[in-house]
Amino acid sequence: MNIRFISMLIAIIFLSLNINITVYAEDDINAKAYVLMEASTGKVIKESNQDEKLVPASITKIMTILLIYEAISEGKIKLTDSVTVSEHAASMGGSQVFLEAYEIQTVADMLKCIVVASANDASVAMGEHIAGSETAFVEMMNKRAEELGMKNTHFENACGLDADNHYTSAMDVAIMSRELVTKYPEIHDITKIWQDSIIHKTRKGEKEFVLTNTNKLIKWYQYANGLKTGSTSKALYCVSGTAEKDGIKFIAVIMAAPDYKQRFREAAKLFDYGFANFKVVKGKVKNEKVGSIKVIGGKEDEADVLVGKDVSFVVGKGDKTEMKTEINMEKEIIAPAKAKTKVGEIIYKLGGNKIGKADLIIESDIYKAGFKDVLRKILRKYYL
């Protein structure tokens, strides 16, 4: 009995038993590490070496950009503010827009230089503008990384030039990318720019400088809308890309791809995989009313109960299981109580399995009833 005959016999047996055989091919993503994450939930769909510490190059600037947006949100700076370029910032080299020492640009134009052209000089200038020095800004970067749970990251500069002890991981890049694009989706107004320009205003006069986006995904991939590239001799070629289609948004992080174009091809493969196989199912929206709770000793007898936050879940496209909800709520609350006090939970289940939850909260402050309130209730009950 030869090997060929045995192989045929095994195949016939499997076919007769109607057994599904799945062949798993080797991973074909050509990069040292990668992560595919769904943006709204933070769920990692696919990864390899996600926690390995690697040289990040200019995808470092995602943290720089995040801190710029947070400073704007907190009112510390404005897009119209003027930023003076220091000698230190002007000396950065590498990827730059050739800002001159003492040149003045607005925050808006500096942000455009960082996002579109990956300008090291603009990154350092903005770090100095926000924190007073690049060193102080880097401390802010590392503190924010810690707050976000980026466990395999340490920054040494604001722009991503190679430096000892400057590293991050594919997972950490995905985490900070998600924070940026979910908290400040307006970033895509800049990340989708293919070409633009700034005006250099120096002692030599005014001169236009053309900015071309380093992220070719926005030209090559139909659904791409960001985010940031990076490359150095040590980091090789990196990208944190974002793409959105049919209400689902993915973040694809590629680190240490072998060449310039390969990082974009690999990101596109991850996007294709995500869009082909997954969808987002949404739970109840934040502040949606789900009922009311009895109030003891309050001005009012009841208080509205709301869902505390939006909740979304990533499921396979072929999953037809209906999502069900279970509401567990306290029977009463004693006055006084502050708005947003937790009074229960809404639990989401898929196929009988718990997949997530959200707090249930009271809508408004509950005030303790005074004498007039008690009298009003009595009159309403017996005479009205």
N, C-alpha and C positions, 0 to 999 in steps of 0.2 A: 504493500500500500504506500504510494508515494505522497510527497508533501502536497503536491497540487491537488490530488484527489481529496486529501484530508481537509484542505482549505475550502474546497467546493462543498464538501459534506457539512462543514460547520456553517457555511453561509446558508445552505438549504434549511438547516435546522432553525436558525435564527429567523429566516423568512416565514417558515411554517408556524412559528410561535408568535409571529407578529410583534417582535421586540424592536423597539426603536433604538438604534445605535447612533450615538453622537460622537463624532470625531473632533477632538479639541486640537487645533493647530497651535504651533508655538506662537508666542506673541510677536507681532510684526511691527511694533513701534520701535523705530531706530533712534533711541535716546537713552542716556544713562538713567534717567528717572522721569516719571510723568504722573500726572493726576488728571482725571476727568471728574469734575464736580458739578452738580446741579446747583445753581446760584441761590434760589429761594430757600432751599432746605439745608444746603451745605452737605448734602449726601454725596459721598464719593462713589462713583459708578464703576470706575476702572482705575487701577494704579499699578505702578512698579517702582520699588525703592523710594516710596513717598517720603520717608523720614531721613534719607541719607543727606548728610551735610555736604553741600556743593557750593561752588563759587557762583554767585548770582549775576554778575555784571550789572547791566542797567535795569534789570527788572527790580533791583533795589529801589528804583525811583517810584515804584508803586506805593511804598511807605511814605516817601517824600510827598507825593501827590496827595495821599490820604491826609497827612498832617496839614497840608495847605488848605484842603477843603474843610477840615475841622476847625482851623483857625478862622476861616471865613465864616463858618456856621456860628462860632462862638463870639463873633464880632471883634476879634482881635485885629483882623486886617480886612481890607475891602479890595475887590477886583480893580478898582480905580486908583488904589494907592500907588505911589511912586517908589521904586526900588532902586537904590544906588548900588552899582556893581563894585565890589571891593577888589583890590589887587589880588587877593587870594583867590577869589572866585574866577577872576579873569585868567588866572594862570593854570586852570585845570587841565587843559589839553584833552585828548581823546575825542569823543563825540561832543561837538560844541557848536554854538552859533556865533562864536568869535566876538563875544561881548568884550568891550574895552573897560579898563579900570575907570571908575567914576562915571561911566555911562549910566543913564537913567531909563528904565523901562517900567511899564505898569505891571501889577501882579497878573493881570489877564494875559498880557503878552509873554510874561515869563512862564506862566502855566502852559501856554501854547507851545513855547520852545521846548519845555520839558516833555510834554506828552507827545507831540508830533515829531520833533527832531531829536529827542533824547539828549538834550543839551546838558552836559555836565556843569558848565559855567552857570547856567540859569538855575540849576538845582541847588548849587552851593550858595548862590546869591539869595535864593528864597529861604534857605535854611538860616542864613545869617539874619535876614530880615525878620523872621519869626522869632528866633531864639537868641539873637545877639552875636552868635558865633556858630561855626559849623560844629565844633565840639559839643556845644550845648544842645544843638539840634539833634545830633547823633544820640545823645542821652535820651532825648524825647522819643526818637525812633525805637530805641531798645526798650524803653519803658512801655511804649504802645504795643510793641511786639509781645511783651510779657503779658500785658492785659488781654490780648487776643488769643493767648494760649499757643503762641508760636514757639514751640519748645526746642527747635533745632535751628535757631537764628541768632546771629549776632552781627550788628552793623558797626563798621569803622568809619564810614563816610556817607555823605548824602547822595552820592551819584552812582556808585557801583564800580569805580575803578578798583582793580585788583589790589588787595591789601591783606596782610596777615590777619587772621582771626575775623575775617569778613566772610560770612557764609549764611546760607539758608537752605531750606529743603523744598521740594516740589509741593508738599502738603502745606507748608507755611506760606508759600507764595500764593497758593489757592485761597488760603484763609484771608490774607490781607487784600487780595483781589476781590474776594466776595464782600468784605467790609466796605471797600471803596464803591463797587458798582451797585450794591443794594442800598447803601446809605446816601449815596450821591450819584444817582443815575444820570444826572446832567453831565457827568464826565464824558458820556458818549457823544455829546455835541462836539467835543474836541477830538476824541479818539477816532471818530469817523472822517476827520478832515484828511484829504489826500495831499493837497498842496495849499499853502498859504504863504504869508510873508510878514516880516516885521520891518520897521524902519530903525536902522542904527542912527542914533543922534549923538555925535561926538564932536570933539574940537575940530575935526576935519570936515564937518558938515553932515548932511543926511544921505544915507544910502540904503536902498532896499536890499533885504536878505531873504531869499526864498527858503521856505521850510517844506521838506518832503517827508511824508510819513515813513518811518522805518518799518512799520508793520504792514507787510504786503498782503496779509490775510484779508484786509478790508477791500483789496482789489481782486484777490484770487478766490475768495470764498464768499458765496452769495449772502450768507446770513451773518457774517462776521461784523462786529461793531466795536471791537477793541482788542487788546488793551495796551500791552507794552512788550517791547523786545529787549534783548541784551546780548552782547557778545564781547569776549576778550579772548586772548590766547589761552588763558587758564580755564575760563568758563565754557569755552566753545560757543555753541549757538543756542540761545534760550528764547522762549516766548511764553507769555501768559496771555492767551487769546480768549475772547468772549464772542459768543454767537447766540442768536435768538431766533426761534422759529415756532409758530403755532403755540405761543404762550409758555414756552419752556426755554430757559436760558442756561447755557453751559459755560463753564470756565475750563479751558484746557491748558495745562502747564506742561511745557516741554523743557527739560534741562539737559544740557550737554549733548545736543544733537551734533552730528559730525560735520554738517556744512550749512551754509546760509539758507538755502531753500528747503533743506530737509526738515527743519523745525516747523515750517509752515505746512508742509505735506503731512507731517505726523499729527499736528494739531487738527488739521482737516479730517484725518482718519478718525480721530477721537470724536469730533463733532458728528460725523456721519454715523458712527456707532451709537452715540447718545440719542440723536434724533430718530434713528430707525427703530430703536428698541424700548424707549422709555417715554412716559408722559407724566404730567403733574396733576394730581387730584387735590382740589382745594377743599378745606373744611370751612366752617362758618367764619365770617369775616370779623375783624376786630370791631367791637362796640355794637355788634348785632344783639338785639334783645332776645333772650331765650326764656324769660319768665319773670316772676316777681317773688319777693320774700316777705314774710310777715315781720313787722317791726313791733317790738315790745317797748312801750314807754316813750314812743316818738311822736313828733308833731303829726306825722302821717302814719297810716296803718300798714302801708306796704312800700317797698322800694323796688325799682326796676333792676333786674339782673342782666348784665351784659357779658359777652365773650371778651376776655382780656387781651387776646392777640390773634392775628391771622395765623393759620396753620396750613401748611401744604405738605404733600407727601409724593414721593417719586415711586411709581409702580411700572411694571412692564406693560407695554402697549397691548399685549395679548391678554392681560388680566381683566376679566369681565366681572370679578367679584364686587358686589356692591359694598360701599363703605357705610358703616352704621355708627351711630353716636349713642353714648350713654351719659346721661346727666346725673351727677351726684351732687346734691345741694342741701345745705342746712335748712331746717324747717323754719327757723326764725333768727332774727338778729336783735340785739338789745341796744337801744339808743343810749348815748350818742355813738356815731361811727363815721369815719372819714370815707369820702368817695374813693373808689377802687379797692376797698377792703375785700379780701377774698372770702367768698361764701360757698365755694364748691369748685368742682372741676367738670369739664366736658371731656369725655374719653372717646377717642376714635378707634374703631375696630375694622379690620379687613379679614374676612374669612374666619372670624372668631378670635383673631389675634390682635392684641393691643398694638397700635402703630404710633400713637401720639396722644397728647392731651393739651388742654389750655385751661387756665384759671377762669373761674366765673367771679365777677366782681360787681359791687353795687355801683350804680351810675353816679349818684350825687351824695353829698354830705347828709347824714341823718342827724337831726337835732332832737334833743330831749324835749318832751312836751312840758309846757308851763301850765299854770292854772287856767289861763284863757283857752289854751288848746284842749285841755281836758273838758272844760265846760262846753266848748264848741262841739266836741265829739258826743257828749251826752245829749245836747240839744238836737244834733243831727240824727241820733239813734232813736229818740223817743218822740220828737215833735215834728220832724220834717218828713 
